[in-house]
Amino acid sequence: MEVLISEDPYTESLINYVVHKYSINLVMVGNKNNDSGTGVITDKLLRLLKCDVMSIPQHPTLSLENVWAGTDFSKESRKVFSSC
């Protein structure tokens, strides 16, 4: 386990550092409510990070039964199907 301490007041820059340092492919971000004007950090992360970002509501109301994966039929995109 590694503990990272930052004096940076901006959460998104710390997350960006961790994503780059550990080559992270997916960041999951919780969202406390669905009110308009919330999710500022998530919006910044979507613009800043070079990886996928999944926003998860505090009280999700749906369950995933099917997942759609877009593909261009390249060798790299076949990896999507090996993890299904």
Buried (B, 14 or more C-beta within 10 A) or exposed (E): EEEEEEEEEEEBEBBBEEBEEEEBEEBEBEBEEEEEEEBEBBEBBBEBBEEEBEBEEEEEEEEEEEEEEEEEEEEEEEEEEEEE
